[in-house]
Amino acid sequence: MDNGVPNSGVLSILPDGKSYMVTPLFNERYGALVKLYGWKLVPPMTAPRWITPFGQDFVLTGNGMAAFAELNFYERQHFKP
């Protein structure tokens, strides 16, 4: 849920078919996951990559979505940071 809307923070897939428009709350979640589990990625991530502000929302690339999915997996499996 993102502000009461069941969109997980993803507003749309952009016309290029490779990028996503995401909400500020998604960006915050992404940053928090990077802080906890970014060291597990290859190469390690110490700050969110592949996400760019766009108006009041953000554009996330396909690589960013892949990283988010992996980081989210670690959180859901309750891996220790």
N, C-alpha and C positions, 0 to 999 in steps of 0.2 A: 504494500500500500504506500502510496506517495500522496500526501495531503488528502487522504480519504479516497483516492482513485486507485484501483487495482492495476497499475501499469508498471510497477517496479521501477519507476523513474524513467522508463524509456517512452518518449513521446511519439517518435516515428523513425522509420528507416528513411534515410535521405535518398534523393533521386539517383545518386551514384551507385546505390545498392550495397555500398561497403561501409557506410558511416551511419551513425545514429544521433538523433537529437535527444538529449537527456536532461533531466531536471537538476536544479542545484542540490537537492537532497541525494540524488544518485551520485553526484560529484563528491559530496561529503562522505558517503558510504565507501566510494572507491578510494578516496584518500585514507580513510580509517583502515581499510583492508590492506592497503599498501604498507602502512606503518606496522601492522601486525605481521603480515606474511610476505611482504615484498622480497625479503631475503631468500625465499624459496624459489623464486622465478629464475630462469636462465635467460639472459643475465639478470642478476638481482636488481630490484627496483627500490630505490630509496625515496622517490617522490613520484606522484602519478605522472604517467606519460600517455601520450596519444589522446589527450582531452584538451579542448580549447574553448574558452568562453565565446559565446555567440549571443549577443543581447543579454537577456536575463537567464538564458539556458546555456547548454554546453553541447559541443559536437565531439563525439567519441568515435574513433576509427575502429575498424574491424579488429586490428591488433589490440586496441584498448579493451574491446568487448571480450576478446579471448583471454586477456590477462584478468579482467574482472571475473570471468567465469571460473578461472582456476583459483583465484583468491577466495571467491565465494565458496568454492568446494572445500577449501581448507577450513574455512570458518564453520561450515555445516557439519564437517566431520569432527569438529572440536579439537583440531590439532593444536598443540601448544605452540604459541608464538615463539 
